[in-house]
Amino acid sequence: MTAASEAPHGTPAGTVGRDVMTVHTLTRVDGKLRPKCGDGAPGDEVQEWTRKPSCPYCLNDEQAPRP
């Protein structure tokens, strides 16, 4: 993680893997920050941002579809 930050509402937000446009709500899973919707591969790097979440799955408390 390069910038430790939280979204204005107090919940961590950030991007996963190479997708730097979709901002997810982040949650701790096994001590690591992961997207709430489950998007991304297990080894994908998570970057925290001060941007508001934009992921429709995170915003609607849904799981992202798996490819």
Secondary structure, 3 states (H helix, E strand, C coil): CCCCCCCCCCCCEEEECCEEEEEEEEEEECCEEEECCCCCCCCCCEEEECCCCCCHHHHCCCCCCCC
